[in-house]
Amino acid sequence: MYLHGMSSGDFAPALAEFFSSAAGLSASVITRLTRQWQDEQAAFATRRLDGVDYVYVFADGIHFNVRLEEARLSVLVIVGVRADGTKELVAIADGYRESTESWADVLRDLKRRGMRAPVLAVGDGALGMWAALREVFPATRAQRCWVHKVANALNALPKSAQPAARKALAEIRDAEDKDHATRAIHAFSEAFAVKYPKVVARVVDDAEELLTFFDFPAEHWVHLKTTNPIESTFATVRLRTKVTKGPGSRAAGLAMAFKLIESAQTRWRAVNAPQLVALVRAGAKFEKGVMIEGSNPPDQEVAA
């Protein structure tokens, strides 16, 4: 109940009638519990990663206030898709405004603990993560999040232009293959470049990273277009911190976010066609979402 928003001071008056005043409902009990969560988060942050393979990763950050400190807490989160297609939390760390150095620290730590370079990373274009990724895992390809891209583009347009722009951007994102998406980008540019050149540039300049997902299995496209696996979970974290006006300390906030995400991941579903994730790791190539025959090395195909 505390994890989902009830204040520690409310337990005794709210529940003592049902469980008696000696049932361990005091604020000090909750404090001991949050310390336990901090220990669990610390253990999670030092576990070895040699035995698990994350083929896809999603990265994003969430910010919330800390009651007893002026600076906001910036929590950096990475969720991974294992070779069997299941999703799980890979990393959660206290960063500084999602800076490149903060993301580099997270990625270096993952690599030091045995994490293999992912095949693809998905994230918001504003993240400092991309420069960090090029430094730590240079072979990992980049996919920009379409939810963030569309929101940023529409926010820069007058309301009168937003419906047409939203439809044009959807035609790019949901195109049947990369060729059609490229033509849709050209059509978007022709329609909006004269009046809104900066908005068009945001899409055209990032075209390669926005269309990376087309080089992977068509069954995975719906997952790889966005950082939704993280965003949906962040909604729970935001709601909890709004109710309590933020945690009392940075360590408590990080532990709380860790426990909320840990709880949420039990409801995450595997990606579509999970058997294809291992083939992506094995080096299989895909054209228009379909695996090119003979592109997967025979020895790795058997292992997959």
Secondary structure, 3 states (H helix, E strand, C coil): CCCCCCCHHHHHHHHHHHHCCCCCCCHHHHHHHHHHHHHHHHHHCCCCCCCCCEEEEEEEEEEECCCCCCCCEEEEEEEEEECCCCEEEEEEEEECCCCHHHHHHHHHHHHHCCCCCCCEEEECCCCCHHHHHHHHCCCCEEEECHHHHHHHHHHCCCHHHHHHHHHHHHHHHCCCCHHHHHHHHHHHHHHHCCCCHHHHHHHHCCHHHHCHHHHCCHHHHHHHCCCHHHHHHHHHHHHHHHHHCCCCCHHHHHHHHHHHHHHHHHHCCCCCCCHHHHHHHHCCCEECCEECCCCCCHHHHHHC
